[in-house]
Amino acid sequence: MGFMGFGMQSWVYKRCPRKPFSKRGRIPSFSPLPKYSRTIKIKSHVKESKYKYAFFYLIAFISLVFLMKTFTTTFTLYTNNHRRVLLENTKQKDIEAFNFLH
């Protein structure tokens, strides 16, 4: 009886049975906590942080473009070399098959 999840409230176990047809006072729902007072400080705005982040993002973007360029050039060189080797192999196999049929 009276379990609220966080413990018993005092009004639950201080209750007395009421007389029939009598007026009752209000049952307190909770005991209020003290008000929290916080202080607000005004901090100075630092404009340098914007420039630091902008510089960082610019450097990151330039390095990303440089890496993409190098990876795409190496990939295109690899694919061209692979295509050339496959074409030479198919030509060689075609010549061997033609010579076999003669």
HUFEN-V127649 format. One record per residue. N is the residue number from 0. RES is the residue in one small letter. SS is DSSP state (H for helix, E for strand, - for the rest). PHI is phi as a letter, one per 20 degrees, with the letter a starting at -180 (999 if undefined). Layout:
n=N res=RES ss=SS phi=PHI
n=N res=RES ss=SS phi=PHI
This chain:
n=0 res=m ss=- phi=999
n=1 res=g ss=- phi=n
n=2 res=f ss=- phi=f
n=3 res=m ss=- phi=d
n=4 res=g ss=- phi=n
n=5 res=f ss=- phi=d
n=6 res=g ss=- phi=p
n=7 res=m ss=- phi=f
n=8 res=q ss=- phi=e
n=9 res=s ss=H phi=f
n=10 res=w ss=H phi=f
n=11 res=v ss=H phi=f
n=12 res=y ss=H phi=e
n=13 res=k ss=- phi=d
n=14 res=r ss=- phi=f
n=15 res=c ss=- phi=d
n=16 res=p ss=- phi=f
n=17 res=r ss=- phi=e
n=18 res=k ss=- phi=f
n=19 res=p ss=- phi=f
n=20 res=f ss=- phi=m
n=21 res=s ss=- phi=d
n=22 res=k ss=- phi=e
n=23 res=r ss=- phi=d
n=24 res=g ss=- phi=e
n=25 res=r ss=- phi=f
n=26 res=i ss=- phi=e
n=27 res=p ss=- phi=f
n=28 res=s ss=- phi=e
n=29 res=f ss=- phi=a
n=30 res=s ss=- phi=e
n=31 res=p ss=- phi=f
n=32 res=l ss=- phi=e
n=33 res=p ss=- phi=f
n=34 res=k ss=- phi=f
n=35 res=y ss=- phi=e
n=36 res=s ss=- phi=d
n=37 res=r ss=- phi=c
n=38 res=t ss=- phi=d
n=39 res=i ss=- phi=d
n=40 res=k ss=- phi=d
n=41 res=i ss=- phi=e
n=42 res=k ss=- phi=e
n=43 res=s ss=- phi=f
n=44 res=h ss=- phi=e
n=45 res=v ss=- phi=d
n=46 res=k ss=- phi=e
n=47 res=e ss=H phi=f
n=48 res=s ss=H phi=f
n=49 res=k ss=H phi=f
n=50 res=y ss=H phi=f
n=51 res=k ss=H phi=f
n=52 res=y ss=H phi=f
n=53 res=a ss=H phi=f
n=54 res=f ss=H phi=f
n=55 res=f ss=H phi=f
n=56 res=y ss=H phi=f
n=57 res=l ss=H phi=f
n=58 res=i ss=H phi=f
n=59 res=a ss=H phi=f
n=60 res=f ss=H phi=f
n=61 res=i ss=H phi=f
n=62 res=s ss=H phi=f
n=63 res=l ss=H phi=f
n=64 res=v ss=H phi=f
n=65 res=f ss=H phi=f
n=66 res=l ss=H phi=f
n=67 res=m ss=H phi=f
n=68 res=k ss=H phi=f
n=69 res=t ss=H phi=f
n=70 res=f ss=H phi=f
n=71 res=t ss=H phi=f
n=72 res=t ss=H phi=f
n=73 res=t ss=H phi=f
n=74 res=f ss=H phi=f
n=75 res=t ss=H phi=f
n=76 res=l ss=H phi=f
n=77 res=y ss=H phi=f
n=78 res=t ss=H phi=f
n=79 res=n ss=H phi=f
n=80 res=n ss=H phi=f
n=81 res=h ss=H phi=f
n=82 res=r ss=H phi=f
n=83 res=r ss=H phi=f
n=84 res=v ss=H phi=f
n=85 res=l ss=H phi=f
n=86 res=l ss=H phi=f
n=87 res=e ss=H phi=f
n=88 res=n ss=H phi=f
n=89 res=t ss=H phi=f
n=90 res=k ss=H phi=f
n=91 res=q ss=H phi=f
n=92 res=k ss=H phi=f
n=93 res=d ss=H phi=f
n=94 res=i ss=H phi=f
n=95 res=e ss=H phi=f
n=96 res=a ss=H phi=f
n=97 res=f ss=H phi=f
n=98 res=n ss=H phi=f
n=99 res=f ss=H phi=f
n=100 res=l ss=H phi=f
n=101 res=h ss=- phi=e
